């Protein structure tokens, strides 16, 4: 499913729009910020999906007092602690680790 980016002529905001079916989409795109339909299509940046290992190699493990920059770091850290102590990972913890690997902070952490 393609993502299209548009620059608003009214407020200059960049808006990203997911269009499920280009041939069936007849609705003009609107600015997320001001609601204007005066948008100009712009060239999107190329993105690359990073694996959990890419994140660990790039960001490492935060030192004491530092915050995690990516939720996938948390999952790797928790798995390592369980492994160090020779303990099995409980199902609810495994679910949180898997969510972190998908780039989603658990609710308990995102509310902090």
C-alpha positions, 0 to 999 in steps of 0.5 A, spaced: 500 500 500 503 506 497 504 512 502 504 519 498 506 525 501 503 532 500 505 539 502 500 544 504 500 550 500 496 554 506 500 552 512 506 548 509 505 542 513 507 535 510 502 530 510 503 523 509 497 519 506 496 512 505 492 510 499 489 503 499 487 503 492 490 508 487 485 507 482 479 507 486 481 513 490 477 519 488 477 523 494 482 529 494 487 529 500 486 534 505 492 537 510 492 534 517 493 540 520 489 545 517 484 541 513 486 545 506 485 541 499 490 545 496 496 540 496 502 539 492 505 532 491 512 531 494 518 526 493 518 522 499 524 520 503 526 512 502 526 508 508 529 502 510 526 497 516 531 496 521 532 489 525 532 489 532 539 487 531 541 493 527 538 497 533 542 494 538 548 495 534 547 502 533 544 504 539 547 499 544 544 498 551 544 505 555 548 506 561 545 508 568 541 514 568 540 514 560 533 513 557 532 507 551 532 511 545 528 505 541 523 500 545 527 494 541 532 495 546 528 494 552 526 487 549 533 485 548 535 487 555 530 483 558 531 477 555 539 478 557 537 478 564 532 472 564 538 468 560 543 471 565 539 468 571 537 462 568 530 463 568 524 462 563 521 468 560 513 468 563 508 469 557 506 476 559 513 478 559 514 475 552 508 478 549 511 485 552 518 483 549 515 482 542 511 488 542 517 492 543 521 488 538 515 491 533 517 498 536 511 499 541 512 501 548 508 497 553 503 502 556 506 502 563 512 505 560 509 510 555 505 513 560 511 515 564 
